[in-house]
Amino acid sequence: VQLQAFGGGLVQPGGSLRLSCAASESIFRVNGMGWYRQAPGKQRELVAFITNGDGTNYASSVRGRFTISRDNAKNTVYLQMNSLKPEDTAVYYCFSYSGTFLRPDYWGQGTLVTVSS
C-alpha cells in the first residue's frame, strides 16, 4: 500500500487545516489508518486513528479539536484540525496497519503543519 499525505501548511493560532491521506488500494485491506506527528526535538506522538469499523481514538492533546474520518470510495482518510495551537506544529505522517496501530505497516510522506502568527 502506498500512502500520500496532503494538506499541510502555515496557519495562525485558532485556525483550521484538513490533512488528507490517499491510499493506492482499498483501505478495507487494512485494519485501520491514522496519523502520527513529530515536532522538532520531540518523540513521535500518535494523533488519531480510525478502524474499518469506524471506531476512532484520539490523543488527549487533540481530542475535541481534531476529527478523523474516512471516505471508503476514495480510499482516503482525513484529519480535520480546528482550533490549532502553536504546540500542534509538527510533521504529520499518515499510516496504515493490519495488526495494531502501535506497529504501522505503511507510512506516507510527512506533511508539515506550522501554527504561528
N, CA and C of each residue as an Amber inpcrd file, in Angstrom:
protein
   351
   0.8570000  -1.1920000   0.0000000   0.0000000   0.0000000   0.0000000
   0.8860000   1.2320000   0.0000000   0.6060000   2.1280000  -0.9010000
   1.2960000   3.4190000  -0.9000000   0.3450000   4.4750000  -0.3630000
   0.8800000   5.3260000   0.4830000   0.0840000   6.3870000   1.0940000
   0.6700000   7.7320000   0.7170000  -0.2030000   8.6560000   0.3600000
   0.2190000  10.0190000   0.0380000  -0.5390000  10.9980000   0.9170000
   0.2230000  11.8250000   1.6040000  -0.3810000  12.7960000   2.5090000
  -0.3670000  14.1830000   1.8810000  -1.4460000  14.9210000   2.1290000
  -1.5910000  16.2710000   1.5950000  -2.1870000  17.1870000   2.6510000
  -1.9940000  18.4780000   2.4560000  -2.7690000  19.4460000   3.2150000
  -2.0460000  20.2440000   4.2690000  -0.7840000  19.9970000   4.4930000
  -0.0770000  20.7830000   5.4870000   0.1210000  22.2140000   5.0280000
   0.5740000  23.0400000   5.9490000   0.8270000  24.4310000   5.6080000
   0.9800000  25.2840000   6.8470000   0.9690000  26.5870000   6.6050000
   1.0940000  27.5660000   7.6830000  -0.2820000  28.1130000   8.0270000
  -0.6040000  28.1270000   9.2980000  -1.8980000  28.6290000   9.7470000
  -1.7080000  29.3870000  11.0560000  -2.5490000  30.3690000  11.2670000
  -2.4750000  31.1400000  12.5080000  -3.1250000  30.3700000  13.6530000
  -2.7080000  30.6530000  14.8710000  -3.3720000  30.0190000  16.0230000
  -4.8770000  30.2560000  15.9820000  -5.6130000  29.1980000  16.2840000
  -7.0700000  29.2690000  16.2180000  -7.6280000  28.8810000  14.8680000
  -6.7560000  28.7250000  13.8840000  -7.1990000  28.3800000  12.5420000
  -7.4160000  26.8910000  12.3490000  -7.7200000  26.5230000  11.1060000
  -8.0430000  25.1400000  10.7670000  -7.2640000  24.6830000   9.5470000
  -7.0210000  23.3990000   9.4950000  -6.4410000  22.7480000   8.3220000
  -7.0540000  21.3630000   8.2120000  -7.0850000  20.8440000   6.9890000
  -7.5140000  19.4680000   6.7930000  -6.4200000  18.7010000   6.0690000
  -5.9610000  17.6370000   6.6860000  -4.9840000  16.7590000   6.0650000
  -5.7120000  15.6050000   5.3890000  -5.1600000  15.1540000   4.2690000
  -5.7010000  14.0020000   3.5530000  -4.6200000  12.9490000   3.3970000
  -5.0170000  11.7060000   3.4260000  -4.0920000  10.5970000   3.2000000
  -4.7620000   9.6390000   2.2310000  -4.2410000   9.6010000   1.0070000
  -4.8150000   8.7750000  -0.0390000  -4.0350000   7.4730000  -0.1700000
  -4.7520000   6.3600000  -0.1590000  -4.1270000   5.0380000  -0.2840000
  -4.2050000   4.5590000  -1.7240000  -3.2330000   3.7480000  -2.1140000
  -3.1520000   3.2760000  -3.5040000  -4.1010000   2.1190000  -3.7750000
  -4.6980000   1.5530000  -2.7160000  -5.6540000   0.4820000  -2.8900000
  -6.7110000   0.5650000  -1.7980000  -7.6550000  -0.3280000  -1.8540000
  -8.7800000  -0.2560000  -0.9370000  -8.3250000  -0.2310000   0.5210000
  -8.8610000   0.7210000   1.2570000  -8.4880000   0.8200000   2.6690000
  -9.1580000  -0.2540000   3.5140000 -10.0210000  -1.0300000   2.9050000
 -10.5810000  -2.1780000   3.6110000  -9.5790000  -3.3140000   3.7250000
  -8.4600000  -3.2090000   2.9890000  -7.4190000  -4.2320000   3.0650000
  -6.6090000  -4.1300000   4.3540000  -6.7580000  -3.0230000   5.0620000
  -6.0240000  -2.8590000   6.3140000  -7.0340000  -2.6880000   7.4520000
  -6.5810000  -2.8800000   8.6790000  -7.4770000  -2.7720000   9.8280000
  -7.8160000  -1.3310000  10.1660000  -6.8930000  -0.4420000   9.8480000
  -7.1510000   0.9450000  10.1780000  -6.0610000   1.8590000   9.6530000
  -6.3340000   3.1390000   9.7610000  -5.3860000   4.1600000   9.3410000
  -5.3990000   5.3140000  10.3280000  -4.3490000   6.0910000  10.2870000
  -4.3150000   7.2100000  11.2220000  -3.1580000   8.1360000  10.9660000
  -2.8590000   8.9250000  11.9980000  -1.8150000   9.9360000  11.8930000
  -0.9590000   9.9420000  13.1500000   0.3380000  10.0160000  12.9350000
   1.2940000  10.3470000  13.9750000   1.8430000  11.7340000  13.6450000
   2.4580000  12.3440000  14.5990000   3.1700000  13.5920000  14.3420000
   4.4690000  13.6190000  15.1330000   5.3990000  14.4170000  14.6270000
   6.6710000  14.5810000  15.3190000   7.0990000  16.0310000  15.2400000
   7.2030000  16.6360000  16.4030000   7.6620000  18.0130000  16.4950000
   9.1820000  18.0310000  16.6520000   9.8200000  19.1320000  16.2840000
  11.2830000  19.2140000  16.4020000  11.7530000  18.9200000  17.8170000
  12.6940000  18.0010000  17.9480000  13.2530000  17.6880000  19.2500000
  12.3620000  16.8420000  20.1460000  11.2380000  16.3760000  19.6030000
  10.3160000  15.5760000  20.4150000  10.1170000  14.1950000  19.8120000
   9.5950000  13.3000000  20.6220000   9.3070000  11.9570000  20.1400000
   8.0350000  11.9540000  19.3020000   7.9550000  10.9640000  18.4560000
   6.7490000  10.7950000  17.6480000   5.5520000  10.5400000  18.5580000
   4.4310000  11.1260000  18.2070000   3.2170000  11.0450000  19.0140000
   2.0480000  10.5840000  18.1530000   1.2850000   9.6270000  18.6540000
   0.0670000   9.2220000  17.9590000  -0.9630000  10.3370000  18.0930000
  -1.5470000  10.7300000  16.9810000  -2.5560000  11.7840000  16.9900000
  -3.9580000  11.1900000  17.0010000  -4.2360000  10.3220000  16.0510000
  -5.5630000   9.7200000  15.9480000  -5.5070000   8.5510000  14.9820000
  -6.4650000   7.6290000  15.1400000  -6.6310000   6.5840000  14.1440000
  -8.0940000   6.2040000  14.0530000  -8.4240000   5.5680000  12.9180000
  -9.7890000   5.1330000  12.6630000  -9.7360000   3.7130000  12.1350000
 -10.6270000   2.8770000  12.6400000 -10.6470000   1.4740000  12.2480000
 -11.6180000   1.2380000  11.0960000 -11.5930000   0.0240000  10.5670000
 -12.5250000  -0.3230000   9.4960000 -13.9650000  -0.2860000   9.9780000
 -14.1510000  -0.4440000  11.2770000 -15.4930000  -0.3510000  11.8370000
 -15.8660000   1.0660000  12.2370000 -15.0510000   2.0390000  11.8040000
 -15.2710000   3.4520000  12.0910000 -15.0770000   3.8130000  13.5610000
 -14.4090000   2.9520000  14.2880000 -14.0100000   3.3290000  15.6320000
 -12.8800000   4.3270000  15.5620000 -12.8800000   5.2940000  16.4630000
 -11.8390000   6.3280000  16.4440000 -11.1730000   6.4340000  17.8140000
  -9.9590000   6.9410000  17.7740000  -9.2160000   7.1480000  19.0080000
  -8.3460000   8.3740000  18.8210000  -8.2780000   9.2120000  19.8450000
  -7.5310000  10.4680000  19.7450000  -6.5710000  10.6290000  20.9210000
  -5.4710000  11.3000000  20.6520000  -4.6030000  11.7130000  21.7450000
  -5.3540000  12.7340000  22.5900000  -5.1090000  12.7370000  23.8660000
  -5.8170000  13.6660000  24.7540000  -5.5430000  15.1200000  24.3730000
  -4.3710000  15.3550000  23.8020000  -3.9920000  16.7290000  23.4530000
  -4.7910000  17.2990000  22.2850000  -5.4520000  16.4270000  21.5030000
  -6.1900000  16.9040000  20.3360000  -7.6770000  16.5870000  20.4020000
  -8.0810000  15.7910000  21.3820000  -9.4850000  15.3990000  21.4750000
 -10.3700000  16.6360000  21.6210000 -11.4370000  16.6540000  20.8230000
 -12.3310000  17.8020000  20.8410000 -11.9720000  18.8770000  19.8280000
 -10.7550000  18.8040000  19.3050000 -10.3220000  19.7810000  18.2950000
 -10.0950000  19.1290000  16.9360000  -9.6330000  17.9050000  16.9380000
  -9.3490000  17.1790000  15.6950000 -10.4190000  16.1170000  15.4680000
 -10.7120000  15.8660000  14.1910000 -11.6490000  14.8160000  13.8320000
 -11.0620000  13.9970000  12.6880000 -11.0080000  12.6910000  12.8820000
 -10.5320000  11.8050000  11.8250000 -11.7390000  11.1440000  11.1730000
 -11.6790000  11.0070000   9.8560000 -12.7830000  10.4000000   9.1200000
 -12.2150000   9.6880000   7.8950000 -13.0770000   8.9420000   7.2210000
 -12.6250000   8.1870000   6.0650000 -13.6690000   8.2350000   4.9680000
 -13.2050000   8.1970000   3.7320000 -14.0650000   8.0920000   2.5690000
 -13.6370000   6.8120000   1.8540000 -14.4140000   5.7600000   2.0470000
 -14.0200000   4.4500000   1.5060000 -13.9890000   4.4480000  -0.0180000
 -14.8750000   5.2010000  -0.6260000 -14.9250000   5.2320000  -2.0900000
 -13.6670000   5.8690000  -2.6750000 -13.0760000   6.7790000  -1.9300000
 -11.8690000   7.4670000  -2.3970000 -10.5990000   6.8950000  -1.7830000
 -10.7410000   5.8680000  -0.9530000  -9.5780000   5.2710000  -0.2710000
  -8.7640000   6.3390000   0.4490000  -9.4540000   7.2160000   1.1200000
  -8.8000000   8.3760000   1.7290000  -9.2610000   8.5580000   3.1720000
  -8.3110000   8.9250000   4.0010000  -8.5830000   9.2650000   5.3960000
  -8.2460000  10.7400000   5.5870000  -9.0660000  11.4190000   6.3600000
  -8.8870000  12.8480000   6.5890000  -8.6460000  13.1290000   8.0680000
  -7.9340000  14.2120000   8.3060000  -7.7800000  14.7130000   9.6740000
  -8.1380000  16.1910000   9.6530000  -9.3150000  16.4970000  10.1620000
  -9.7500000  17.8820000  10.2730000  -9.2250000  18.4500000  11.5810000
  -8.4430000  19.5040000  11.4750000  -7.8070000  20.0880000  12.6500000
  -8.3370000  21.4980000  12.8560000  -9.0160000  21.6960000  13.9560000
  -9.5820000  23.0020000  14.2950000  -8.9220000  23.5430000  15.5560000
  -9.1210000  24.8230000  15.7810000  -8.5720000  25.4840000  16.9810000
  -7.0970000  25.1460000  17.1690000  -6.3540000  25.2840000  16.1010000
  -4.9500000  24.8950000  16.1390000  -4.1440000  25.7710000  17.0790000
  -3.1690000  25.1360000  17.7110000  -2.3040000  25.8030000  18.6760000
  -0.8490000  25.7100000  18.1920000   0.0010000  26.5960000  18.6380000
   1.4080000  26.5130000  18.2470000   2.0240000  25.1480000  18.5700000
   1.5700000  24.5320000  19.6400000   2.1220000  23.2200000  20.0100000
   1.6690000  22.0920000  19.0880000   0.7730000  22.3810000  18.1560000
   0.3940000  21.4050000  17.1300000   1.3910000  21.4000000  15.9710000
   2.3180000  22.3360000  15.9740000   3.3250000  22.3970000  14.9220000
   4.1550000  21.1210000  14.9230000   4.1920000  20.4560000  13.7720000
   4.8920000  19.1790000  13.6580000   4.8170000  18.6970000  12.2120000
   5.5890000  17.6780000  11.9310000   5.4100000  16.9340000  10.6800000
   4.4150000  15.8190000  10.9720000   3.3740000  15.7590000  10.1720000
   2.3150000  14.7790000  10.3570000   2.4960000  13.6530000   9.3430000
   2.4440000  12.4200000   9.8400000   2.6230000  11.2410000   8.9980000
   1.3710000  10.3780000   9.0690000   0.8200000  10.0340000   7.9140000
  -0.2780000   9.0810000   7.9440000   0.2810000   7.6660000   7.8890000
  -0.5160000   6.7370000   8.3570000  -0.0760000   5.3530000   8.4040000
  -1.2630000   4.4250000   8.2410000  -0.9510000   3.1840000   7.9150000
  -1.9690000   2.1430000   7.9080000  -1.4200000   0.9510000   8.6910000
  -2.3270000   0.1420000   9.2280000  -1.8970000  -1.0250000   9.9810000
  -2.8450000  -2.1850000   9.7320000  -2.3030000  -3.3710000   9.8200000
  -3.1170000  -4.5820000   9.7080000  -3.2030000  -5.3070000  11.0340000
  -2.2460000  -5.0420000  11.9260000  -2.2610000  -5.6760000  13.2330000
  -2.6890000  -4.6960000  14.3090000  -1.7730000  -3.8970000  14.7680000
  -2.0270000  -2.8920000  15.7870000  -1.5430000  -1.5220000  15.3200000
  -2.2250000  -0.4780000  15.7830000  -1.8300000   0.8810000  15.4020000
  -0.4580000   1.2240000  15.9800000  -0.0030000   0.4450000  16.9440000
   1.3110000   0.6930000  17.5390000   2.4490000   0.2670000  16.6190000
   2.1100000  -0.5580000  15.6340000   3.1220000  -1.0230000  14.6800000
   2.5890000  -0.8520000  13.2690000   2.6200000   0.3760000  12.7730000
   2.1290000   0.6050000  11.4080000   2.8930000  -0.2170000  10.3690000
   2.1750000  -0.6090000   9.3350000   2.8000000  -1.3540000   8.2510000
   3.3030000  -0.4350000   7.1480000   2.5750000   0.6160000   6.8940000
   2.9230000   1.5410000   5.8260000   2.8100000   2.9720000   6.3190000
   3.6680000   3.8090000   5.7150000   3.7020000   5.2200000   6.0780000
   3.6050000   6.0850000   4.8220000   2.9570000   7.2190000   4.9730000
   3.0060000   8.2230000   3.9280000   4.1710000   9.1640000   4.1950000
   4.4540000   9.9950000   3.2180000   5.4910000  11.0010000   3.4590000
   4.9300000  12.0380000   4.4170000   5.7460000  12.6710000   5.1680000
   5.2680000  13.6460000   6.1280000   4.7690000  14.9120000   5.4590000
   3.8590000  15.5800000   6.1310000   3.4060000  16.8920000   5.6940000
   3.5160000  17.8390000   6.8800000   4.1390000  18.9810000   6.6320000
   4.4510000  19.9070000   7.7130000   3.2760000  20.8260000   8.0180000
   2.9250000  20.8780000   9.2850000   1.9160000  21.8170000   9.7700000
   2.6140000  22.7980000  10.7010000   2.5020000  24.0680000  10.3860000
   3.1060000  25.1170000  11.2000000   2.0130000  26.0510000  11.6850000
   1.9020000  26.1750000  12.9890000   0.8950000  27.0650000  13.5830000
   1.6490000  28.2310000  14.2210000   1.5050000  29.3820000  13.6030000
   2.2710000  30.5430000  14.0560000   1.5950000  31.8200000  13.5860000
   1.7290000  32.8440000  14.3910000   1.2100000  34.1510000  13.9990000
   2.2940000  34.9800000  13.3190000
